[in-house]
Amino acid sequence: MAKRTSRNEFGEYVKGLRERGGMTLRSFCLENGVDAGNWSRMERGSVKPPGERVLECYGEMLGVEVGSEEWYHLLDLGAAGRGAVPGDLMSDGELVGKLPLVFKALRRGVLLELVERIREEW
């Protein structure tokens, strides 16, 4: 069930970015050469978000500035929807070594308040 929620959150975010650009689903897909049916399923959370490389292309199509907080939020939501850790984090060996501590703290509820505060900022 948690993955489904992450997929929905991702899809709603992507839909919001598209709508912010003032485009209907059909016009956005025609302009960018993507399948409207697949894009619709992604926005509804019926399918897992695409991999990071495809998602980076989608971010550019949606007018998200590469490297911005919005960019990383898009990639993070996509990773969460796939049940993965973002690639940029996985490439940091020191951070990867600390992930088990982060998981343990999350399970114990130690980080939940911090996570909720960050969530409210988005």
N, CA, C and O atoms as a printed pandas DataFrame, in Angstrom:
     atom_number atom_name residue_name chain_id  residue_number  x_coord  y_coord  z_coord
0              1         N          MET        A               1    0.811   -1.197    0.000
1              2        CA          MET        A               1    0.000    0.000    0.000
2              3         C          MET        A               1    0.854    1.262    0.000
3              4         O          MET        A               1    0.483    2.240   -0.649
4              5         N          ALA        A               2    1.973    1.276    0.697
5              6        CA          ALA        A               2    2.827    2.457    0.751
6              7         C          ALA        A               2    3.330    2.838   -0.641
7              8         O          ALA        A               2    3.411    4.022   -0.971
8              9         N          LYS        A               3    3.667    1.839   -1.455
9             10        CA          LYS        A               3    4.136    2.140   -2.801
10            11         C          LYS        A               3    3.040    2.813   -3.609
11            12         O          LYS        A               3    3.310    3.730   -4.385
12            13         N          ARG        A               4    1.807    2.363   -3.430
13            14        CA          ARG        A               4    0.683    2.957   -4.150
14            15         C          ARG        A               4    0.543    4.434   -3.784
15            16         O          ARG        A               4    0.333    5.271   -4.661
16            17         N          THR        A               5    0.658    4.758   -2.500
17            18        CA          THR        A               5    0.577    6.146   -2.058
18            19         C          THR        A               5    1.697    6.952   -2.688
19            20         O          THR        A               5    1.458    8.061   -3.166
20            21         N          SER        A               6    2.924    6.421   -2.702
21            22        CA          SER        A               6    4.050    7.125   -3.307
22            23         C          SER        A               6    3.812    7.355   -4.793
23            24         O          SER        A               6    4.133    8.415   -5.330
24            25         N          ARG        A               7    3.241    6.343   -5.451
25            26        CA          ARG        A               7    2.944    6.505   -6.878
26            27         C          ARG        A               7    1.923    7.613   -7.087
27            28         O          ARG        A               7    2.059    8.424   -8.003
28            29         N          ASN        A               8    0.901    7.648   -6.237
29            30        CA          ASN        A               8   -0.111    8.689   -6.375
30            31         C          ASN        A               8    0.475   10.061   -6.133
31            32         O          ASN        A               8    0.169   11.010   -6.855
32            33         N          GLU        A               9    1.325   10.174   -5.112
33            34        CA          GLU        A               9    1.949   11.461   -4.819
34            35         C          GLU        A               9    2.815   11.902   -5.995
35            36         O          GLU        A               9    2.808   13.073   -6.375
36            37         N          PHE        A              10    3.554   10.967   -6.563
37            38        CA          PHE        A              10    4.369   11.261   -7.735
38            39         C          PHE        A              10    3.489   11.719   -8.893
39            40         O          PHE        A              10    3.758   12.748   -9.514
40            41         N          GLY        A              11    2.437   10.957   -9.183
41            42        CA          GLY        A              11    1.551   11.284  -10.295
42            43         C          GLY        A              11    0.885   12.638  -10.136
43            44         O          GLY        A              11    0.775   13.397  -11.100
44            45         N          GLU        A              12    0.440   12.947   -8.923
45            46        CA          GLU        A              12   -0.181   14.244   -8.669
46            47         C          GLU        A              12    0.823   15.372   -8.868
47            48         O          GLU        A              12    0.471   16.442   -9.366
48            49         N          TYR        A              13    2.066   15.134   -8.481
49            50        CA          TYR        A              13    3.105   16.150   -8.646
50            51         C          TYR        A              13    3.371   16.401  -10.130
51            52         O          TYR        A              13    3.444   17.548  -10.569
52            53         N          VAL        A              14    3.514   15.326  -10.894
53            54        CA          VAL        A              14    3.753   15.447  -12.327
54            55         C          VAL        A              14    2.573   16.160  -13.000
55            56         O          VAL        A              14    2.773   17.030  -13.847
56            57         N          LYS        A              15    1.372   15.797  -12.628
57            58        CA          LYS        A              15    0.185   16.442  -13.199
58            59         C          LYS        A              15    0.184   17.929  -12.871
59            60         O          LYS        A              15   -0.130   18.756  -13.728
60            61         N          GLY        A              16    0.532   18.270  -11.639
61            62        CA          GLY        A              16    0.599   19.676  -11.246
62            63         C          GLY        A              16    1.625   20.448  -12.058
63            64         O          GLY        A              16    1.381   21.592  -12.441
64            65         N          LEU        A              17    2.768   19.834  -12.322
65            66        CA          LEU        A              17    3.797   20.493  -13.138
66            67         C          LEU        A              17    3.283   20.720  -14.555
67            68         O          LEU        A              17    3.493   21.784  -15.139
68            69         N          ARG        A              18    2.609   19.710  -15.103
69            70        CA          ARG        A              18    2.068   19.847  -16.464
70            71         C          ARG        A              18    1.021   20.953  -16.512
71            72         O          ARG        A              18    1.034   21.799  -17.406
72            73         N          GLU        A              19    0.119   20.936  -15.543
73            74        CA          GLU        A              19   -0.950   21.933  -15.522
74            75         C          GLU        A              19   -0.407   23.339  -15.262
75            76         O          GLU        A              19   -0.942   24.323  -15.773
76            77         N          ARG        A              20    0.654   23.424  -14.470
77            78        CA          ARG        A              20    1.276   24.728  -14.214
78            79         C          ARG        A              20    1.759   25.343  -15.523
79            80         O          ARG        A              20    1.758   26.562  -15.692
80            81         N          GLY        A              21    2.173   24.475  -16.447
81            82        CA          GLY        A              21    2.593   24.942  -17.767
82            83         C          GLY        A              21    1.426   25.280  -18.668
83            84         O          GLY        A              21    1.624   25.693  -19.811
84            85         N          GLY        A              22    0.197   25.108  -18.167
85            86        CA          GLY        A              22   -0.999   25.471  -18.917
86            87         C          GLY        A              22   -1.357   24.511  -20.033
87            88         O          GLY        A              22   -2.053   24.891  -20.974
88            89         N          MET        A              23   -0.890   23.264  -19.945
89            90        CA          MET        A              23   -1.142   22.327  -21.021
90            91         C          MET        A              23   -2.102   21.222  -20.605
91            92         O          MET        A              23   -2.029   20.699  -19.493
92            93         N          THR        A              24   -2.989   20.884  -21.508
93            94        CA          THR        A              24   -3.828   19.708  -21.283
94            95         C          THR        A              24   -2.952   18.479  -21.459
95            96         O          THR        A              24   -1.861   18.561  -22.025
96            97         N          LEU        A              25   -3.422   17.360  -20.982
97            98        CA          LEU        A              25   -2.662   16.121  -21.118
98            99         C          LEU        A              25   -2.406   15.830  -22.594
99           100         O          LEU        A              25   -1.283   15.515  -22.988
100          101         N          ARG        A              26   -3.441   15.935  -23.393
101          102        CA          ARG        A              26   -3.313   15.612  -24.820
102          103         C          ARG        A              26   -2.329   16.557  -25.526
103          104         O          ARG        A              26   -1.475   16.103  -26.288
104          105         N          SER        A              27   -2.445   17.856  -25.278
105          106        CA          SER        A              27   -1.550   18.793  -25.962
106          107         C          SER        A              27   -0.100   18.614  -25.492
107          108         O          SER        A              27    0.828   18.715  -26.295
108          109         N          PHE        A              28    0.093   18.353  -24.214
109          110        CA          PHE        A              28    1.441   18.121  -23.695
110          111         C          PHE        A              28    2.065   16.898  -24.367
111          112         O          PHE        A              28    3.219   16.933  -24.794
112          113         N          CYS        A              29    1.293   15.830  -24.452
113          114        CA          CYS        A              29    1.811   14.590  -25.033
114          115         C          CYS        A              29    2.102   14.745  -26.519
115          116         O          CYS        A              29    3.118   14.245  -27.002
116          117         N          LEU        A              30    1.231   15.425  -27.248
117          118        CA          LEU        A              30    1.470   15.659  -28.672
118          119         C          LEU        A              30    2.725   16.493  -28.882
119          120         O          LEU        A              30    3.546   16.184  -29.746
120          121         N          GLU        A              31    2.871   17.541  -28.098
121          122        CA          GLU        A              31    4.020   18.437  -28.241
122          123         C          GLU        A              31    5.338   17.740  -27.916
123          124         O          GLU        A              31    6.374   18.049  -28.505
124          125         N          ASN        A              32    5.292   16.800  -26.978
125          126        CA          ASN        A              32    6.519   16.159  -26.516
126          127         C          ASN        A              32    6.721   14.742  -27.045
127          128         O          ASN        A              32    7.717   14.095  -26.719
128          129         N          GLY        A              33    5.789   14.258  -27.854
129          130        CA          GLY        A              33    5.938   12.951  -28.473
130          131         C          GLY        A              33    5.860   11.788  -27.503
131          132         O          GLY        A              33    6.548   10.781  -27.674
132          133         N          VAL        A              34    5.019   11.924  -26.480
133          134        CA          VAL        A              34    4.832   10.816  -25.540
134          135         C          VAL        A              34    3.408   10.286  -25.657
135          136         O          VAL        A              34    2.493   11.012  -26.047
136          137         N          ASP        A              35    3.237    9.031  -25.319
137          138        CA          ASP        A              35    1.942    8.383  -25.418
138          139         C          ASP        A              35    1.002    8.905  -24.323
139          140         O          ASP        A              35    1.318    8.819  -23.137
140          141         N          ALA        A              36   -0.141    9.440  -24.724
141          142        CA          ALA        A              36   -1.083   10.024  -23.772
142          143         C          ALA        A              36   -1.628    8.996  -22.788
143          144         O          ALA        A              36   -1.837    9.310  -21.616
144          145         N          GLY        A              37   -1.859    7.775  -23.253
145          146        CA          GLY        A              37   -2.370    6.728  -22.369
146          147         C          GLY        A              37   -1.382    6.392  -21.265
147          148         O          GLY        A              37   -1.754    6.276  -20.097
148          149         N          ASN        A              38   -0.114    6.237  -21.647
149          150        CA          ASN        A              38    0.912    5.936  -20.643
150          151         C          ASN        A              38    1.111    7.102  -19.689
151          152         O          ASN        A              38    1.267    6.904  -18.485
152          153         N          TRP        A              39    1.106    8.321  -20.225
153          154        CA          TRP        A              39    1.288    9.496  -19.376
154          155         C          TRP        A              39    0.131    9.607  -18.385
155          156         O          TRP        A              39    0.341    9.910  -17.210
156          157         N          SER        A              40   -1.071    9.365  -18.854
157          158        CA          SER        A              40   -2.252    9.414  -17.989
158          159         C          SER        A              40   -2.150    8.386  -16.867
159          160         O          SER        A              40   -2.448    8.688  -15.711
160          161         N          ARG        A              41   -1.727    7.165  -17.212
161          162        CA          ARG        A              41   -1.563    6.131  -16.179
162          163         C          ARG        A              41   -0.514    6.546  -15.154
163          164         O          ARG        A              41   -0.662    6.270  -13.963
164          165         N          MET        A              42    0.537    7.202  -15.610
165          166        CA          MET        A              42    1.578    7.663  -14.697
166          167         C          MET        A              42    1.012    8.732  -13.758
167          168         O          MET        A              42    1.251    8.686  -12.551
168          169         N          GLU        A              43    0.275    9.678  -14.299
169          170        CA          GLU        A              43   -0.311   10.740  -13.473
170          171         C          GLU        A              43   -1.321   10.185  -12.469
171          172         O          GLU        A              43   -1.453   10.718  -11.367
172          173         N          ARG        A              44   -2.025    9.134  -12.834
173          174        CA          ARG        A              44   -3.014    8.530  -11.931
174          175         C          ARG        A              44   -2.380    7.585  -10.919
175          176         O          ARG        A              44   -3.050    7.149   -9.984
176          177         N          GLY        A              45   -1.111    7.264  -11.087
177          178        CA          GLY        A              45   -0.439    6.354  -10.171
178          179         C          GLY        A              45   -0.737    4.896  -10.451
179          180         O          GLY        A              45   -0.539    4.053   -9.577
180          181         N          SER        A              46   -1.216    4.571  -11.665
181          182        CA          SER        A              46   -1.529    3.187  -12.015
182          183         C          SER        A              46   -0.289    2.389  -12.368
183          184         O          SER        A              46   -0.310    1.158  -12.338
184          185         N          VAL        A              47    0.792    3.081  -12.704
185          186        CA          VAL        A              47    2.045    2.413  -13.053
186          187         C          VAL        A              47    3.171    3.033  -12.225
187          188         O          VAL        A              47    3.061    4.155  -11.732
188          189         N          LYS        A              48    4.238    2.282  -12.089
189          190        CA          LYS        A              48    5.401    2.805  -11.375
190          191         C          LYS        A              48    5.985    3.977  -12.156
191          192         O          LYS        A              48    5.909    4.000  -13.384
192          193         N          PRO        A              49    6.561    4.941  -11.460
193          194        CA          PRO        A              49    7.257    6.020  -12.170
194          195         C          PRO        A              49    8.406    5.442  -12.994
195          196         O          PRO        A              49    8.950    4.389  -12.661
196          197         N          PRO        A              50    8.766    6.130  -14.061
197          198        CA          PRO        A              50    9.850    5.636  -14.910
198          199         C          PRO        A              50   11.190    5.707  -14.190
199          200         O          PRO        A              50   11.311    6.318  -13.128
200          201         N          GLY        A              51   12.189    5.073  -14.784
201          202        CA          GLY        A              51   13.544    5.140  -14.249
202          203         C          GLY        A              51   14.092    6.553  -14.289
203          204         O          GLY        A              51   13.521    7.447  -14.913
204          205         N          GLU        A              52   15.208    6.728  -13.610
205          206        CA          GLU        A              52   15.764    8.062  -13.427
206          207         C          GLU        A              52   16.108    8.773  -14.734
207          208         O          GLU        A              52   15.860    9.972  -14.856
208          209         N          ARG        A              53   16.663    8.076  -15.700
209          210        CA          ARG        A              53   17.033    8.729  -16.971
210          211         C          ARG        A              53   15.811    9.232  -17.718
211          212         O          ARG        A              53   15.806   10.354  -18.225
212          213         N          VAL        A              54   14.778    8.410  -17.787
213          214        CA          VAL        A              54   13.535    8.833  -18.454
214          215         C          VAL        A              54   12.911    9.979  -17.678
215          216         O          VAL        A              54   12.425   10.947  -18.263
216          217         N          LEU        A              55   12.927    9.863  -16.374
217          218        CA          LEU        A              55   12.333   10.900  -15.533
218          219         C          LEU        A              55   13.059   12.236  -15.700
219          220         O          LEU        A              55   12.430   13.293  -15.654
220          221         N          GLU        A              56   14.361   12.193  -15.890
221          222        CA          GLU        A              56   15.111   13.428  -16.137
222          223         C          GLU        A              56   14.628   14.084  -17.432
223          224         O          GLU        A              56   14.493   15.306  -17.492
224          225         N          CYS        A              57   14.369   13.285  -18.462
225          226        CA          CYS        A              57   13.833   13.819  -19.730
226          227         C          CYS        A              57   12.458   14.435  -19.494
227          228         O          CYS        A              57   12.158   15.519  -19.995
228          229         N          TYR        A              58   11.626   13.732  -18.725
229          230        CA          TYR        A              58   10.291   14.244  -18.437
230          231         C          TYR        A              58   10.378   15.556  -17.668
231          232         O          TYR        A              58    9.611   16.484  -17.926
232          233         N          GLY        A              59   11.307   15.631  -16.730
233          234        CA          GLY        A              59   11.485   16.864  -15.964
234          235         C          GLY        A              59   11.791   18.039  -16.875
235          236         O          GLY        A              59   11.254   19.133  -16.701
236          237         N          GLU        A              60   12.658   17.799  -17.846
237          238        CA          GLU        A              60   12.984   18.865  -18.798
238          239         C          GLU        A              60   11.765   19.240  -19.629
239          240         O          GLU        A              60   11.527   20.421  -19.883
240          241         N          MET        A              61   10.980   18.230  -20.061
241          242        CA          MET        A              61    9.757   18.506  -20.817
242          243         C          MET        A              61    8.783   19.358  -20.004
243          244         O          MET        A              61    8.065   20.195  -20.550
244          245         N          LEU        A              62    8.773   19.129  -18.694
245          246        CA          LEU        A              62    7.850   19.834  -17.800
246          247         C          LEU        A              62    8.380   21.200  -17.374
247          248         O          LEU        A              62    7.721   21.923  -16.626
248          249         N          GLY        A              63    9.563   21.547  -17.851
249          250        CA          GLY        A              63   10.123   22.856  -17.546
250          251         C          GLY        A              63   10.746   22.962  -16.160
251          252         O          GLY        A              63   10.861   24.056  -15.609
252          253         N          VAL        A              64   11.141   21.838  -15.604
253          254        CA          VAL        A              64   11.769   21.846  -14.291
254          255         C          VAL        A              64   13.262   22.115  -14.481
255          256         O          VAL        A              64   13.928   21.442  -15.268
256          257         N          GLU        A              65   13.770   23.091  -13.762
257          258        CA          GLU        A              65   15.175   23.465  -13.886
258          259         C          GLU        A              65   16.073   22.368  -13.304
259          260         O          GLU        A              65   15.929   21.980  -12.145
260          261         N          VAL        A              66   16.988   21.886  -14.122
261          262        CA          VAL        A              66   17.911   20.831  -13.692
262          263         C          VAL        A              66   18.698   21.315  -12.475
263          264         O          VAL        A              66   19.257   22.412  -12.470
264          265         N          GLY        A              67   18.728   20.467  -11.441
265          266        CA          GLY        A              67   19.482   20.772  -10.234
266          267         C          GLY        A              67   18.733   21.581   -9.191
267          268         O          GLY        A              67   19.251   21.816   -8.100
268          269         N          SER        A              68   17.512   22.014   -9.515
269          270        CA          SER        A              68   16.723   22.798   -8.561
270          271         C          SER        A              68   16.098   21.876   -7.509
271          272         O          SER        A              68   16.095   20.654   -7.661
272          273         N          GLU        A              69   15.573   22.478   -6.450
273          274        CA          GLU        A              69   14.872   21.680   -5.431
274          275         C          GLU        A              69   13.706   20.927   -6.055
275          276         O          GLU        A              69   13.438   19.775   -5.714
276          277         N          GLU        A              70   13.017   21.598   -6.978
277          278        CA          GLU        A              70   11.882   20.981   -7.666
278          279         C          GLU        A              70   12.348   19.763   -8.465
279          280         O          GLU        A              70   11.653   18.748   -8.511
280          281         N          TRP        A              71   13.516   19.859   -9.089
281          282        CA          TRP        A              71   14.104   18.768   -9.867
282          283         C          TRP        A              71   14.346   17.558   -8.970
283          284         O          TRP        A              71   13.942   16.440   -9.289
284          285         N          TYR        A              72   15.015   17.803   -7.838
285          286        CA          TYR        A              72   15.315   16.699   -6.924
286          287         C          TYR        A              72   14.041   16.137   -6.289
287          288         O          TYR        A              72   13.961   14.941   -6.006
288          289         N          HIS        A              73   13.053   16.994   -6.067
289          290        CA          HIS        A              73   11.789   16.505   -5.516
290          291         C          HIS        A              73   11.122   15.549   -6.506
291          292         O          HIS        A              73   10.601   14.505   -6.113
292          293         N          LEU        A              74   11.141   15.907   -7.774
293          294        CA          LEU        A              74   10.587   15.043   -8.822
294          295         C          LEU        A              74   11.315   13.696   -8.849
295          296         O          LEU        A              74   10.678   12.643   -8.883
296          297         N          LEU        A              75   12.644   13.735   -8.832
297          298        CA          LEU        A              75   13.430   12.498   -8.856
298          299         C          LEU        A              75   13.212   11.676   -7.587
299          300         O          LEU        A              75   13.133   10.449   -7.646
300          301         N          ASP        A              76   13.115   12.350   -6.441
301          302        CA          ASP        A              76   12.902   11.640   -5.174
302          303         C          ASP        A              76   11.533   10.974   -5.128
303          304         O          ASP        A              76   11.408    9.832   -4.684
304          305         N          LEU        A              77   10.498   11.691   -5.592
305          306        CA          LEU        A              77    9.165   11.082   -5.631
306          307         C          LEU        A              77    9.138    9.885   -6.577
307          308         O          LEU        A              77    8.505    8.868   -6.293
308          309         N          GLY        A              78    9.836   10.020   -7.707
309          310        CA          GLY        A              78    9.910    8.905   -8.650
310          311         C          GLY        A              78   10.593    7.695   -8.033
311          312         O          GLY        A              78   10.121    6.568   -8.182
312          313         N          ALA        A              79   11.704    7.926   -7.342
313          314        CA          ALA        A              79   12.425    6.825   -6.698
314          315         C          ALA        A              79   11.547    6.166   -5.631
315          316         O          ALA        A              79   11.478    4.940   -5.546
316          317         N          ALA        A              80   10.886    6.980   -4.829
317          318        CA          ALA        A              80   10.014    6.426   -3.784
318          319         C          ALA        A              80    8.893    5.602   -4.401
319          320         O          ALA        A              80    8.545    4.542   -3.880
320          321         N          GLY        A              81    8.328    6.076   -5.499
321          322        CA          GLY        A              81    7.260    5.359   -6.179
322          323         C          GLY        A              81    7.719    4.030   -6.771
323          324         O          GLY        A              81    6.918    3.114   -6.960
324          325         N          ARG        A              82    9.018    3.936   -7.063
325          326        CA          ARG        A              82    9.586    2.683   -7.571
326          327         C          ARG        A              82   10.118    1.815   -6.438
327          328         O          ARG        A              82   10.541    0.682   -6.669
328          329         N          GLY        A              83   10.099    2.339   -5.212
329          330        CA          GLY        A              83   10.649    1.601   -4.079
330          331         C          GLY        A              83   12.161    1.575   -4.109
331          332         O          GLY        A              83   12.775    0.568   -3.756
332          333         N          ALA        A              84   12.774    2.685   -4.533
333          334        CA          ALA        A              84   14.223    2.751   -4.705
334          335         C          ALA        A              84   14.795    3.963   -3.963
335          336         O          ALA        A              84   14.064    4.833   -3.491
336          337         N          VAL        A              85   16.104    3.984   -3.880
337          338        CA          VAL        A              85   16.822    5.143   -3.349
338          339         C          VAL        A              85   17.364    5.902   -4.558
339          340         O          VAL        A              85   17.898    5.282   -5.478
340          341         N          PRO        A              86   17.240    7.236   -4.578
341          342        CA          PRO        A              86   17.726    8.009   -5.728
342          343         C          PRO        A              86   19.188    7.706   -6.058
343          344         O          PRO        A              86   20.015    7.516   -5.167
344          345         N          GLY        A              87   19.483    7.666   -7.349
345          346        CA          GLY        A              87   20.803    7.312   -7.834
346          347         C          GLY        A              87   21.917    8.202   -7.316
347          348         O          GLY        A              87   23.010    7.717   -7.023
348          349         N          ASP        A              88   21.653    9.518   -7.197
349          350        CA          ASP        A              88   22.704   10.404   -6.719
350          351         C          ASP        A              88   23.085   10.081   -5.278
351          352         O          ASP        A              88   24.242   10.250   -4.893
352          353         N          LEU        A              89   22.140    9.627   -4.493
353          354        CA          LEU        A              89   22.435    9.240   -3.108
354          355         C          LEU        A              89   23.179    7.905   -3.075
355          356         O          LEU        A              89   24.097    7.716   -2.278
356          357         N          MET        A              90   22.773    6.988   -3.944
357          358        CA          MET        A              90   23.416    5.668   -3.973
358          359         C          MET        A              90   24.863    5.745   -4.455
359          360         O          MET        A              90   25.651    4.838   -4.186
360          361         N          SER        A              91   25.219    6.814   -5.160
361          362        CA          SER        A              91   26.590    6.935   -5.652
362          363         C          SER        A              91   27.541    7.477   -4.587
363          364         O          SER        A              91   28.753    7.514   -4.802
364          365         N          ASP        A              92   27.010    7.893   -3.453
365          366        CA          ASP        A              92   27.820    8.416   -2.347
366          367         C          ASP        A              92   28.076    7.282   -1.355
367          368         O          ASP        A              92   27.222    6.964   -0.527
368          369         N          GLY        A              93   29.269    6.673   -1.449
369          370        CA          GLY        A              93   29.606    5.512   -0.633
370          371         C          GLY        A              93   29.479    5.754    0.858
371          372         O          GLY        A              93   29.021    4.878    1.593
372          373         N          GLU        A              94   29.878    6.928    1.313
373          374        CA          GLU        A              94   29.783    7.239    2.750
374          375         C          GLU        A              94   28.325    7.268    3.194
375          376         O          GLU        A              94   27.976    6.734    4.247
376          377         N          LEU        A              95   27.479    7.897    2.383
377          378        CA          LEU        A              95   26.061    7.974    2.721
378          379         C          LEU        A              95   25.414    6.586    2.698
379          380         O          LEU        A              95   24.630    6.254    3.586
380          381         N          VAL        A              96   25.738    5.785    1.698
381          382        CA          VAL        A              96   25.178    4.443    1.594
382          383         C          VAL        A              96   25.519    3.629    2.839
383          384         O          VAL        A              96   24.700    2.844    3.317
384          385         N          GLY        A              97   26.720    3.817    3.358
385          386        CA          GLY        A              97   27.125    3.113    4.560
386          387         C          GLY        A              97   26.302    3.491    5.781
387          388         O          GLY        A              97   26.210    2.723    6.738
388          389         N          LYS        A              98   25.705    4.678    5.746
389          390        CA          LYS        A              98   24.899    5.151    6.883
390          391         C          LYS        A              98   23.410    4.849    6.723
391          392         O          LYS        A              98   22.638    5.043    7.662
392          393         N          LEU        A              99   23.003    4.382    5.559
393          394        CA          LEU        A              99   21.584    4.122    5.331
394          395         C          LEU        A              99   20.970    3.151    6.338
395          396         O          LEU        A              99   19.837    3.380    6.762
396          397         N          PRO        A             100   21.653    2.083    6.744
397          398        CA          PRO        A             100   21.035    1.205    7.740
398          399         C          PRO        A             100   20.679    1.937    9.044
399          400         O          PRO        A             100   19.681    1.605    9.685
400          401         N          LEU        A             101   21.479    2.918    9.432
401          402        CA          LEU        A             101   21.158    3.705   10.627
402          403         C          LEU        A             101   19.917    4.568   10.395
403          404         O          LEU        A             101   19.081    4.728   11.284
404          405         N          VAL        A             102   19.815    5.112    9.202
405          406        CA          VAL        A             102   18.640    5.917    8.852
406          407         C          VAL        A             102   17.393    5.042    8.882
407          408         O          VAL        A             102   16.364    5.445    9.426
408          409         N          PHE        A             103   17.480    3.850    8.302
409          410        CA          PHE        A             103   16.329    2.941    8.297
410          411         C          PHE        A             103   15.916    2.579    9.718
411          412         O          PHE        A             103   14.730    2.556   10.046
412          413         N          LYS        A             104   16.907    2.298   10.553
413          414        CA          LYS        A             104   16.628    1.937   11.943
414          415         C          LYS        A             104   15.942    3.096   12.672
415          416         O          LYS        A             104   14.980    2.885   13.411
416          417         N          ALA        A             105   16.437    4.316   12.461
417          418        CA          ALA        A             105   15.843    5.490   13.102
418          419         C          ALA        A             105   14.414    5.717   12.611
419          420         O          ALA        A             105   13.545    6.105   13.392
420          421         N          LEU        A             106   14.171    5.480   11.336
421          422        CA          LEU        A             106   12.816    5.617   10.799
422          423         C          LEU        A             106   11.876    4.598   11.428
423          424         O          LEU        A             106   10.752    4.932   11.802
424          425         N          ARG        A             107   12.337    3.348   11.546
425          426        CA          ARG        A             107   11.497    2.304   12.138
426          427         C          ARG        A             107   11.168    2.606   13.594
427          428         O          ARG        A             107   10.085    2.266   14.073
428          429         N          ARG        A             108   12.083    3.232   14.286
429          430        CA          ARG        A             108   11.868    3.566   15.700
430          431         C          ARG        A             108   11.088    4.868   15.871
431          432         O          ARG        A             108   10.740    5.235   16.993
432          433         N          GLY        A             109   10.818    5.551   14.796
433          434        CA          GLY        A             109   10.050    6.785   14.870
434          435         C          GLY        A             109   10.878    8.008   15.213
435          436         O          GLY        A             109   10.327    9.097   15.381
436          437         N          VAL        A             110   12.188    7.852   15.321
437          438        CA          VAL        A             110   13.061    8.955   15.716
438          439         C          VAL        A             110   13.060   10.076   14.674
439          440         O          VAL        A             110   13.122   11.250   15.036
440          441         N          LEU        A             111   12.989    9.734   13.402
441          442        CA          LEU        A             111   13.078   10.733   12.340
442          443         C          LEU        A             111   11.717   11.201   11.819
443          444         O          LEU        A             111   11.653   12.086   10.966
444          445         N          LEU        A             112   10.642   10.620   12.321
445          446        CA          LEU        A             112    9.327   10.932   11.760
446          447         C          LEU        A             112    8.967   12.410   11.870
447          448         O          LEU        A             112    8.420   12.977   10.925
448          449         N          GLU        A             113    9.258   13.039   12.989
449          450        CA          GLU        A             113    8.935   14.458   13.153
450          451         C          GLU        A             113    9.707   15.306   12.147
451          452         O          GLU        A             113    9.142   16.211   11.533
452          453         N          LEU        A             114   10.973   15.022   11.979
453          454        CA          LEU        A             114   11.785   15.751   11.003
454          455         C          LEU        A             114   11.256   15.528    9.590
455          456         O          LEU        A             114   11.145   16.473    8.809
456          457         N          VAL        A             115   10.936   14.297    9.268
457          458        CA          VAL        A             115   10.413   13.978    7.945
458          459         C          VAL        A             115    9.105   14.733    7.699
459          460         O          VAL        A             115    8.894   15.255    6.604
460          461         N          GLU        A             116    8.238   14.794    8.687
461          462        CA          GLU        A             116    6.961   15.507    8.524
462          463         C          GLU        A             116    7.180   17.003    8.336
463          464         O          GLU        A             116    6.470   17.633    7.552
464          465         N          ARG        A             117    8.155   17.584    9.045
465          466        CA          ARG        A             117    8.448   19.013    8.866
466          467         C          ARG        A             117    8.934   19.282    7.448
467          468         O          ARG        A             117    8.514   20.256    6.821
468          469         N          ILE        A             118    9.812   18.429    6.940
469          470        CA          ILE        A             118   10.313   18.594    5.579
470          471         C          ILE        A             118    9.166   18.435    4.589
471          472         O          ILE        A             118    9.078   19.187    3.618
472          473         N          ARG        A             119    8.291   17.469    4.824
473          474        CA          ARG        A             119    7.145   17.236    3.933
474          475         C          ARG        A             119    6.258   18.479    3.854
475          476         O          ARG        A             119    5.766   18.821    2.779
476          477         N          GLU        A             120    6.053   19.150    4.979
477          478        CA          GLU        A             120    5.209   20.352    5.002
478          479         C          GLU        A             120    5.821   21.484    4.170
479          480         O          GLU        A             120    5.099   22.307    3.608
480          481         N          GLU        A             121    7.147   21.520    4.098
481          482        CA          GLU        A             121    7.822   22.550    3.301
482          483         C          GLU        A             121    7.555   22.380    1.818
483          484         O          GLU        A             121    7.571   23.361    1.074
484          485         N          TRP        A             122    7.307   21.147    1.369
485          486        CA          TRP        A             122    7.060   20.892   -0.038
486          487         C          TRP        A             122    5.656   21.222   -0.362
487          488         O          TRP        A             122    5.236   21.076   -1.511
